[in-house]
Amino acid sequence: MKAARIPRSRRAAQTDLTRVPAPVTLADRIVLETRKFIARSIFFNAQAAERSGLSLTDLQMLHVLQLYGPSTPSRLAVETRLSSGGVTVALDRLEKAGYIRRQPNPADRRSLLVTLLPANLARLAGLYERVESETRRLLATLPQRDLAAVIRFFETMGTARIGEPEA
């Protein structure tokens, strides 16, 4: 049985890693736009972290705590995909900077519960007010059915547990 030949143009696209191929399907377009959005978001958060004197990891840890509420270090490791040592180092820095408190977990005396301290979070809130306001303004221009589709997209993608990047 003879193997199917890949057209030269597709072979070139497969080996040219300097560019993302032009989207062909709607799924291709969504992947492309998602990558752009993630890249912009990471750079925005890196600038916010720099302005607040935090590392990007520490700032993201604060976001995770805001999103999920008080959490154990093991839950933070699951949500962030950091090692337990990486979580501990980040929590040490955040505690020293006055953003979090670690206290005994009332539900499990063998573990700790990490909670946010609101006083220092006010400084960070100002960094996000403009972008969140602009996001809400732009979303208000979309029909409700489109907003529902966006929510379903993020819920679906949020269930995907993407593993470690392969070398």
C-alpha atoms as an extended CHARMM CRD file, in Angstrom:
* protein
*
       167  EXT
         1         1  MET       CA              0.0000000000        0.0000000000        0.0000000000  PROA      1               0.0000000000
         2         2  LYS       CA              1.4510000000        3.3210000000       -1.0730000000  PROA      2               0.0000000000
         3         3  ALA       CA              1.5210000000        6.1590000000        1.4730000000  PROA      3               0.0000000000
         4         4  ALA       CA             -0.3960000000        9.2700000000        0.5250000000  PROA      4               0.0000000000
         5         5  ARG       CA              1.8630000000       12.1600000000       -0.3940000000  PROA      5               0.0000000000
         6         6  ILE       CA              1.4300000000       15.4140000000        1.4360000000  PROA      6               0.0000000000
         7         7  PRO       CA              1.2500000000       18.3100000000       -1.0360000000  PROA      7               0.0000000000
         8         8  ARG       CA              4.4070000000       20.4410000000       -1.0790000000  PROA      8               0.0000000000
         9         9  SER       CA              2.5810000000       23.5250000000        0.2320000000  PROA      9               0.0000000000
        10        10  ARG       CA              1.3140000000       21.5990000000        3.2920000000  PROA      10              0.0000000000
        11        11  ARG       CA              4.7500000000       20.0640000000        3.8930000000  PROA      11              0.0000000000
        12        12  ALA       CA              6.2700000000       23.5390000000        3.8380000000  PROA      12              0.0000000000
        13        13  ALA       CA              3.6500000000       24.7900000000        6.2890000000  PROA      13              0.0000000000
        14        14  GLN       CA              4.3180000000       21.8500000000        8.6080000000  PROA      14              0.0000000000
        15        15  THR       CA              8.0410000000       22.5340000000        8.6920000000  PROA      15              0.0000000000
        16        16  ASP       CA              7.8640000000       26.3540000000        8.8470000000  PROA      16              0.0000000000
        17        17  LEU       CA              7.6010000000       26.9380000000       12.5630000000  PROA      17              0.0000000000
        18        18  THR       CA              8.2650000000       30.6610000000       12.2230000000  PROA      18              0.0000000000
        19        19  ARG       CA              4.6170000000       31.3610000000       11.3320000000  PROA      19              0.0000000000
        20        20  VAL       CA              1.2210000000       30.0710000000       12.3380000000  PROA      20              0.0000000000
        21        21  PRO       CA             -0.5880000000       28.7020000000        9.2780000000  PROA      21              0.0000000000
        22        22  ALA       CA             -3.5540000000       30.7250000000        8.0760000000  PROA      22              0.0000000000
        23        23  PRO       CA             -6.7680000000       29.4230000000        9.6310000000  PROA      23              0.0000000000
        24        24  VAL       CA             -8.7910000000       27.1220000000        7.3950000000  PROA      24              0.0000000000
        25        25  THR       CA            -11.6580000000       26.1420000000        9.6830000000  PROA      25              0.0000000000
        26        26  LEU       CA            -13.5500000000       27.9970000000       12.3970000000  PROA      26              0.0000000000
        27        27  ALA       CA            -11.7350000000       25.8400000000       14.9530000000  PROA      27              0.0000000000
        28        28  ASP       CA             -8.3910000000       26.9920000000       13.4700000000  PROA      28              0.0000000000
        29        29  ARG       CA             -9.5350000000       30.5930000000       13.8190000000  PROA      29              0.0000000000
        30        30  ILE       CA            -10.6180000000       30.0650000000       17.4260000000  PROA      30              0.0000000000
        31        31  VAL       CA             -7.2580000000       28.4800000000       18.2830000000  PROA      31              0.0000000000
        32        32  LEU       CA             -5.4350000000       31.3840000000       16.6480000000  PROA      32              0.0000000000
        33        33  GLU       CA             -7.5050000000       34.0740000000       18.3680000000  PROA      33              0.0000000000
        34        34  THR       CA             -7.2050000000       32.2370000000       21.7020000000  PROA      34              0.0000000000
        35        35  ARG       CA             -3.4120000000       32.1940000000       21.3750000000  PROA      35              0.0000000000
        36        36  LYS       CA             -3.4030000000       35.9360000000       20.6450000000  PROA      36              0.0000000000
        37        37  PHE       CA             -5.6740000000       36.6380000000       23.6190000000  PROA      37              0.0000000000
        38        38  ILE       CA             -3.5430000000       34.5250000000       25.9620000000  PROA      38              0.0000000000
        39        39  ALA       CA             -0.3260000000       36.1990000000       24.7940000000  PROA      39              0.0000000000
        40        40  ARG       CA             -1.7870000000       39.6770000000       25.3730000000  PROA      40              0.0000000000
        41        41  SER       CA             -3.1370000000       38.6270000000       28.7670000000  PROA      41              0.0000000000
        42        42  ILE       CA              0.1960000000       37.2210000000       29.8870000000  PROA      42              0.0000000000
        43        43  PHE       CA              2.0370000000       40.3910000000       28.9130000000  PROA      43              0.0000000000
        44        44  PHE       CA             -0.6120000000       42.5520000000       30.6100000000  PROA      44              0.0000000000
        45        45  ASN       CA             -0.2790000000       40.4780000000       33.7910000000  PROA      45              0.0000000000
        46        46  ALA       CA              3.5240000000       40.5990000000       33.6060000000  PROA      46              0.0000000000
        47        47  GLN       CA              3.3520000000       44.4080000000       33.5020000000  PROA      47              0.0000000000
        48        48  ALA       CA              0.8540000000       44.4460000000       36.3850000000  PROA      48              0.0000000000
        49        49  ALA       CA              3.1280000000       42.1560000000       38.3980000000  PROA      49              0.0000000000
        50        50  GLU       CA              6.1380000000       44.3700000000       37.7070000000  PROA      50              0.0000000000
        51        51  ARG       CA              4.2460000000       47.5170000000       38.7470000000  PROA      51              0.0000000000
        52        52  SER       CA              3.1260000000       45.8820000000       41.9740000000  PROA      52              0.0000000000
        53        53  GLY       CA              6.5430000000       44.4490000000       42.8180000000  PROA      53              0.0000000000
        54        54  LEU       CA              5.3730000000       40.8420000000       42.5000000000  PROA      54              0.0000000000
        55        55  SER       CA              6.5020000000       38.0250000000       40.2700000000  PROA      55              0.0000000000
        56        56  LEU       CA              4.0970000000       36.8620000000       37.5730000000  PROA      56              0.0000000000
        57        57  THR       CA              3.6780000000       33.5710000000       39.4610000000  PROA      57              0.0000000000
        58        58  ASP       CA              2.8210000000       35.3870000000       42.6850000000  PROA      58              0.0000000000
        59        59  LEU       CA              0.2700000000       37.5910000000       40.9510000000  PROA      59              0.0000000000
        60        60  GLN       CA             -1.3550000000       34.5800000000       39.3010000000  PROA      60              0.0000000000
        61        61  MET       CA             -1.4890000000       32.8410000000       42.6900000000  PROA      61              0.0000000000
        62        62  LEU       CA             -3.4400000000       35.8410000000       44.0090000000  PROA      62              0.0000000000
        63        63  HSD       CA             -5.8300000000       35.5630000000       41.0400000000  PROA      63              0.0000000000
        64        64  VAL       CA             -6.3750000000       31.8630000000       41.7780000000  PROA      64              0.0000000000
        65        65  LEU       CA             -7.1300000000       32.6480000000       45.4220000000  PROA      65              0.0000000000
        66        66  GLN       CA             -9.5910000000       35.3650000000       44.3590000000  PROA      66              0.0000000000
        67        67  LEU       CA            -11.2930000000       32.9830000000       41.9320000000  PROA      67              0.0000000000
        68        68  TYR       CA            -11.5360000000       29.9320000000       44.2070000000  PROA      68              0.0000000000
        69        69  GLY       CA            -11.5130000000       31.4710000000       47.6700000000  PROA      69              0.0000000000
        70        70  PRO       CA             -9.5600000000       30.1990000000       50.6410000000  PROA      70              0.0000000000
        71        71  SER       CA             -7.6180000000       27.1190000000       49.5370000000  PROA      71              0.0000000000
        72        72  THR       CA             -5.2060000000       24.5440000000       50.8190000000  PROA      72              0.0000000000
        73        73  PRO       CA             -1.6950000000       24.5240000000       49.3810000000  PROA      73              0.0000000000
        74        74  SER       CA             -2.4540000000       21.1610000000       47.7360000000  PROA      74              0.0000000000
        75        75  ARG       CA             -5.4990000000       22.6150000000       45.9620000000  PROA      75              0.0000000000
        76        76  LEU       CA             -3.3620000000       25.5440000000       44.8210000000  PROA      76              0.0000000000
        77        77  ALA       CA             -0.8380000000       23.0650000000       43.4240000000  PROA      77              0.0000000000
        78        78  VAL       CA             -3.6020000000       21.3580000000       41.4230000000  PROA      78              0.0000000000
        79        79  GLU       CA             -5.0570000000       24.6350000000       40.1250000000  PROA      79              0.0000000000
        80        80  THR       CA             -1.7000000000       26.2130000000       39.2450000000  PROA      80              0.0000000000
        81        81  ARG       CA              0.1450000000       23.0740000000       38.1480000000  PROA      81              0.0000000000
        82        82  LEU       CA              3.0580000000       24.1430000000       40.3480000000  PROA      82              0.0000000000
        83        83  SER       CA              4.9730000000       21.6400000000       42.4420000000  PROA      83              0.0000000000
        84        84  SER       CA              4.2720000000       21.6460000000       46.1700000000  PROA      84              0.0000000000
        85        85  GLY       CA              7.6690000000       23.3090000000       46.6280000000  PROA      85              0.0000000000
        86        86  GLY       CA              6.7940000000       25.9700000000       44.0490000000  PROA      86              0.0000000000
        87        87  VAL       CA              3.5150000000       26.7010000000       45.8380000000  PROA      87              0.0000000000
        88        88  THR       CA              5.3100000000       26.9690000000       49.1710000000  PROA      88              0.0000000000
        89        89  VAL       CA              7.8830000000       29.4210000000       47.7940000000  PROA      89              0.0000000000
        90        90  ALA       CA              5.1560000000       31.5930000000       46.2120000000  PROA      90              0.0000000000
        91        91  LEU       CA              3.0980000000       31.5390000000       49.4250000000  PROA      91              0.0000000000
        92        92  ASP       CA              6.1600000000       32.4560000000       51.4780000000  PROA      92              0.0000000000
        93        93  ARG       CA              6.7140000000       35.5400000000       49.2930000000  PROA      93              0.0000000000
        94        94  LEU       CA              3.0200000000       36.5200000000       49.3640000000  PROA      94              0.0000000000
        95        95  GLU       CA              2.8250000000       36.1190000000       53.1240000000  PROA      95              0.0000000000
        96        96  LYS       CA              5.9620000000       38.2230000000       53.6280000000  PROA      96              0.0000000000
        97        97  ALA       CA              4.4790000000       40.9230000000       51.3410000000  PROA      97              0.0000000000
        98        98  GLY       CA              1.2430000000       40.9360000000       53.3630000000  PROA      98              0.0000000000
        99        99  TYR       CA             -1.1300000000       39.5380000000       50.7190000000  PROA      99              0.0000000000
       100       100  ILE       CA             -2.0610000000       36.2210000000       52.3530000000  PROA      100             0.0000000000
       101       101  ARG       CA             -2.3320000000       34.4590000000       55.6730000000  PROA      101             0.0000000000
       102       102  ARG       CA             -1.8300000000       30.7460000000       56.3060000000  PROA      102             0.0000000000
       103       103  GLN       CA             -3.8360000000       29.3570000000       59.1880000000  PROA      103             0.0000000000
       104       104  PRO       CA             -4.9220000000       25.9260000000       60.4020000000  PROA      104             0.0000000000
       105       105  ASN       CA             -7.6280000000       24.4080000000       58.2220000000  PROA      105             0.0000000000
       106       106  PRO       CA            -10.7860000000       23.9740000000       60.3420000000  PROA      106             0.0000000000
       107       107  ALA       CA            -11.9120000000       21.1150000000       58.0660000000  PROA      107             0.0000000000
       108       108  ASP       CA             -8.6060000000       19.1980000000       58.3220000000  PROA      108             0.0000000000
       109       109  ARG       CA             -6.2200000000       19.8800000000       61.1830000000  PROA      109             0.0000000000
       110       110  ARG       CA             -3.3470000000       18.3240000000       59.1980000000  PROA      110             0.0000000000
       111       111  SER       CA             -3.4500000000       21.0600000000       56.5490000000  PROA      111             0.0000000000
       112       112  LEU       CA             -3.3800000000       24.8240000000       56.2060000000  PROA      112             0.0000000000
       113       113  LEU       CA             -5.8650000000       27.1940000000       54.6740000000  PROA      113             0.0000000000
       114       114  VAL       CA             -4.5510000000       30.1140000000       52.6420000000  PROA      114             0.0000000000
       115       115  THR       CA             -6.6800000000       33.2630000000       52.7280000000  PROA      115             0.0000000000
       116       116  LEU       CA             -6.2590000000       36.6620000000       51.1100000000  PROA      116             0.0000000000
       117       117  LEU       CA             -5.7540000000       39.8210000000       53.1630000000  PROA      117             0.0000000000
       118       118  PRO       CA             -7.8280000000       42.5900000000       51.5710000000  PROA      118             0.0000000000
       119       119  ALA       CA             -5.7350000000       45.5750000000       52.6750000000  PROA      119             0.0000000000
       120       120  ASN       CA             -2.9210000000       45.0930000000       50.1650000000  PROA      120             0.0000000000
       121       121  LEU       CA             -5.2010000000       43.8090000000       47.4040000000  PROA      121             0.0000000000
       122       122  ALA       CA             -6.6290000000       47.3100000000       46.9580000000  PROA      122             0.0000000000
       123       123  ARG       CA             -3.3460000000       48.3410000000       45.3130000000  PROA      123             0.0000000000
       124       124  LEU       CA             -3.7660000000       45.5900000000       42.7270000000  PROA      124             0.0000000000
       125       125  ALA       CA             -7.4210000000       46.3330000000       42.0090000000  PROA      125             0.0000000000
       126       126  GLY       CA             -6.5340000000       49.6540000000       40.3910000000  PROA      126             0.0000000000
       127       127  LEU       CA             -4.3160000000       47.8890000000       37.8430000000  PROA      127             0.0000000000
       128       128  TYR       CA             -7.2910000000       45.9080000000       36.5310000000  PROA      128             0.0000000000
       129       129  GLU       CA            -10.1540000000       48.4300000000       36.7560000000  PROA      129             0.0000000000
       130       130  ARG       CA             -9.6490000000       49.9200000000       33.2850000000  PROA      130             0.0000000000
       131       131  VAL       CA             -9.2550000000       46.6270000000       31.4270000000  PROA      131             0.0000000000
       132       132  GLU       CA            -12.2370000000       45.0700000000       33.2060000000  PROA      132             0.0000000000
       133       133  SER       CA            -14.3730000000       48.1260000000       32.4920000000  PROA      133             0.0000000000
       134       134  GLU       CA            -13.3920000000       48.0790000000       28.8110000000  PROA      134             0.0000000000
       135       135  THR       CA            -14.0690000000       44.3430000000       28.6160000000  PROA      135             0.0000000000
       136       136  ARG       CA            -17.5790000000       44.8460000000       30.0360000000  PROA      136             0.0000000000
       137       137  ARG       CA            -18.1870000000       47.7290000000       27.5860000000  PROA      137             0.0000000000
       138       138  LEU       CA            -17.1800000000       45.5560000000       24.6250000000  PROA      138             0.0000000000
       139       139  LEU       CA            -19.2270000000       42.5930000000       25.8320000000  PROA      139             0.0000000000
       140       140  ALA       CA            -22.2860000000       44.8560000000       26.0940000000  PROA      140             0.0000000000
       141       141  THR       CA            -22.1230000000       45.2950000000       22.3020000000  PROA      141             0.0000000000
       142       142  LEU       CA            -22.6810000000       41.5700000000       21.6940000000  PROA      142             0.0000000000
       143       143  PRO       CA            -26.0460000000       39.7930000000       21.5410000000  PROA      143             0.0000000000
       144       144  GLN       CA            -26.9800000000       37.6470000000       24.5570000000  PROA      144             0.0000000000
       145       145  ARG       CA            -26.7520000000       34.4310000000       22.4890000000  PROA      145             0.0000000000
       146       146  ASP       CA            -23.1240000000       35.2780000000       21.6170000000  PROA      146             0.0000000000
       147       147  LEU       CA            -22.3360000000       35.9030000000       25.2740000000  PROA      147             0.0000000000
       148       148  ALA       CA            -23.8530000000       32.5250000000       26.1500000000  PROA      148             0.0000000000
       149       149  ALA       CA            -21.6300000000       30.9040000000       23.4930000000  PROA      149             0.0000000000
       150       150  VAL       CA            -18.5590000000       32.6250000000       24.9470000000  PROA      150             0.0000000000
       151       151  ILE       CA            -19.4310000000       31.2950000000       28.4080000000  PROA      151             0.0000000000
       152       152  ARG       CA            -19.8940000000       27.7640000000       27.0280000000  PROA      152             0.0000000000
       153       153  PHE       CA            -16.5350000000       28.0740000000       25.2320000000  PROA      153             0.0000000000
       154       154  PHE       CA            -14.6640000000       29.0320000000       28.4020000000  PROA      154             0.0000000000
       155       155  GLU       CA            -16.4750000000       26.4040000000       30.4770000000  PROA      155             0.0000000000
       156       156  THR       CA            -15.6080000000       23.7280000000       27.9040000000  PROA      156             0.0000000000
       157       157  MET       CA            -12.0040000000       24.7980000000       27.5860000000  PROA      157             0.0000000000
       158       158  GLY       CA            -11.6980000000       25.0910000000       31.3670000000  PROA      158             0.0000000000
       159       159  THR       CA            -12.4590000000       21.3940000000       31.7550000000  PROA      159             0.0000000000
       160       160  ALA       CA             -9.5080000000       20.4620000000       29.5440000000  PROA      160             0.0000000000
       161       161  ARG       CA             -6.5450000000       19.6280000000       31.7090000000  PROA      161             0.0000000000
       162       162  ILE       CA             -3.6900000000       20.4620000000       29.4310000000  PROA      162             0.0000000000
       163       163  GLY       CA             -0.5320000000       18.7270000000       30.6130000000  PROA      163             0.0000000000
       164       164  GLU       CA              3.0260000000       19.9160000000       30.8400000000  PROA      164             0.0000000000
       165       165  PRO       CA              4.5210000000       21.3500000000       27.6400000000  PROA      165             0.0000000000
       166       166  GLU       CA              6.4370000000       18.6600000000       25.8050000000  PROA      166             0.0000000000
       167       167  ALA       CA             10.0990000000       19.2220000000       25.0410000000  PROA      167             0.0000000000
